[in-house]
């Protein structure tokens, strides 16, 4: 990975002082967004900043919920703007779904990550 310099600027954060990283840093390295870390003083003008990257699974869950939300918004708009309006889910539809899913089982353990 090639080193890219990013300019940091001093920032006041509540009653504390901090360093502000530019948005370009997080665009180029999204794994560090929201990550905590440690800082070590190497010399009078050098620091070593170590981030603990946020787990990818958390980002995936956020992406999934965002996509699900967008998809549900799309479905709602389609249902409300359709000429016939929203279609009510009837007992006959539920019976058809039960017949379609008869014999289908879902093993929840397959969806869970291994410890």
N, C-alpha and C positions, 0 to 999 in steps of 0.2 A: 504494500500500500504506500503510495507516495504521500509524503508529508505536505499538508496544505496549511500555511499560516493563517490564523484567524485573529483579528484584532480584538482585544478585550478592552472594555472601558470600565472605570469605577462606577459603582451604583450604590445608592443608599437603599437599604432594604429594612424597613421598620426602624429599629434603633441600632441596627447593625450595618456594617459596610460589606460590600461584595463586589464581585467582578461580573460584568454582563457579557455573555457570549452572543455573537451576532446570529440572526436567524439563519444565515447561510450555513453555519456550523451544523445546526439541527437538520436542515434540509439535506446536507451531504452525509450526515451521520445520524439518522433517525433512531438508531438503537440507544442513543444516549438521552433522548428526550424524557424528562422526568426521572432520570437516574440520579442516585446519590453517589457520593464518592469520598475520597480523601485527598488532601493536598499535603505535599512534602516540600520543605524548603531545601533546595540543592545548593544555592549560593546566594549572595546578596541580590542578584538580579535574575534568579532562575527558580521556578517552581515546577514540581511534577504533580500533575493532576491525574488521579486515577478514578475513572468512573466504574461503577458496578452496573453493567448494562441491564436494562429492564428485560425480563424474559419475553421471548418472541410470542409465547402462548397468550400473554396478556394483550399484546398488540393485535393478535389474530382475533381474539374475542371482541375487542373494540371494533375492529373492521367488520366482523360478522354482524354485530348488533347495528352498526351504521348501515350496512347493506340491507339487513332485514328491515330496518326502519324505512329506508328509501323505497324498498319493494312494497311494503305495506301502504305507504303513502301513495305510490303509483296505483295499487289495486283499489284503494279507496276513491281516488279521483276517477278511475275508469268506471267504477260501479255507480258513482254519483252522477256522472255525465252521460251514462248510457241512455239511449232513448227510452228503454223500458224501466229505467231506474234500477235500484238494487234488487237482486233476486233473493228471496227469503229461502233459507235452508229448511227444507221440509222433512217430515218423518220418512216419507218415501225415499228421499235422497239419502237419509241416514241408513235406511234398510239396504239400499243399493251399495253403499260404502261398506257396510258390515259384510255383505256377500262377497264383495271384491277383496276384502282383507281377511276373509276366513282362512285359517291355516297359516297365516303369516305371523311370525314371532320376531320380536326385536330383542337382541341381547344387549343390554345397556353396558355390559362390561367391555364390549368391543369399542365403544365410543370413548371410554376413559383412558387417559394416558397411563402408561406403566409407571409405578413408583420408582 
